[in-house]
Amino acid sequence: MSIKKKLKHGSLSVLLTAVFIAAIIAINLIGGLVFERLDITADLTTNRIFSIGDDTREFLSTITDDVTITVTSRENDFAATHDYFNQTNEILKRFAGASSNISLRYIDLMTNPDFAANFDNLDAFCLIVESANTERRKVLRIEDYLELSPMVRAPDFTMAENALASAVLSVTEERPVHVGIITGHGESKNPQIEMLLSKNAYNLHEINLMTTNLMTFEPQLDFIIINSPTADYTADSVAKLNTWLDNDGKFGKTLILTSAVSANTPRLDALLADWGIEVERSYVMQTNPQHAAQIEQANLFIQYYKAHDYDKDFNADYKLYGELMRHVKQLFEARTNITTRPILTSNDGAVVLPFSVLLEGSDFNPESAAKGEFNVGVHSRKTRFEGESFDAYEVSSNLIVFGGGRDTSIGNGDIFHNFYLTMQNSNNAEFFINMMNAIAGKDVILSILPKSFMIPAFEINNSQSQLIAIVFILVLPLAVITLGVIIWIKRIRK
């Protein structure tokens, strides 16, 4: 072969090799950008700990605000500190990949002290979620997205997906909803309800009604929750509730009350009577064994209740659980601008058990008592019309009353007790948050469960990740170049 032909074939080989190398580099670069932006990765862990759920992804796809998530650390420092933070970092990337309106950035506080000056007590490894549209922001600290074991201060569960979704919802909502948790009259604390509300972006405020003017409290409250007071309210406290519900004639307020377990509350009862509700000194007891289960060791008589509203997305195989709950009676169905309706009842086969039977040992024969469905939750609504003629619309205040549950080995046995809210086969939490969201006009329900770190996972560490990067970015292209050179030299020598 002539030198001219050799050079021609050699040049062609070099050209083809160069084109091939350029194509590999281009694929690497484009692929890297696509993977980073669109989150095309595989999560091979048993409980999908590095992934976000379909409901979360669907929620994020609806975000129209420009949301920025800031990690107060360099990415390498954050992800390399421990597998726990590496998992959180992967969830952060999934959030950014699920919506083009969500951006993720990392800021080192040591080299950017001016950034930290805009916050109170900002630490490393905080997650800051902020909306450019509403100009609201929420700071998540380590304990907000990792559930720490009290013994070793090491995380047992990750709550990153739920915490971040809640924060995004909180900062992007057009109008935040504020809930007052009332204290001052021996009310029971309910941490599970408070956690459920916080996760669904309700803003909570603990308020001592004895010392607080509800009408001047800022921010203005949309809801008030009273949970099983152990003492009657003072005349002044009842007047405050009345004034707040009326809201200068504008209405638009909701009071949710779980009644006292057994205490006499005549002043509070008078407020309920004005709204067409009476909590009787009796319990609703189920006699049909298909609708109840007795746990003798714990002295529990668990009953299955029936929702007459707020049952959206209930699991048909799950139930609404509660103990013996006080009978809540409708004094009237409609009067002037007030209407009442049952929202929670027993199933058929229940009887009304007077307090005297349990407290004084009075005789009672369930077989001879009237059986049926009895109310344990009643919704009263006071309505007015806003606007004129065809443009008029309803505005209402709401008083929702649930019967207090019998005092048991686990505490008060109403349907919102922590025990029943956290049962895996219960609809109790869904019922409560559906009720809140329906009244508040919210469409999004966040019920993302924490994921355990204890389940073995198939994953790669940083060293393995770097090795794979070196192989695909350096070794493979160099091998192709070397092969091309060898082919070119052999063709020249022919």
Secondary structure, DSSP 8 states (H G I E B T S, - for coil): --HHHHHHHHHHHHHHHHHHHHHHHHHHHHHHHHHHHH------STT-TTS--HHHHHHHHT--S-EEEEESS-HHHHHHH-HHHHHHHHHHHHHHHH-TTEEEEE--TTT-HHHHTTSSS--TT-EEEEETTT--EEEE-HHHHEEE-TTT--EEEE-HHHHHHHHHHHHH-SS-EEEEEEESS-----HHHHHHHHHTTEEEEEEETTT--TTT-SS--SEEEEE--SS---HHHHHHHHHHHHGGGT---EEEEE--SS---HHHHHHHHHTTEEEEEEEEEE--GGGEEEEGGGTEEEEEEEESS--TT--TT-BEEESSEEEEEES-SEETTEEEEEEEEE-TTEEEEEHHHHHH-----GGGS--B--EEEEEEEEEEEESSGGG-EEEEEEEEEE--B-EETTEE-STTSHHHHT-TTB-HHHHHHHHHHHHHT---------EES-S------HHHHHHHHHIIIIIHHHHHHHHHHHHHHHHHH-
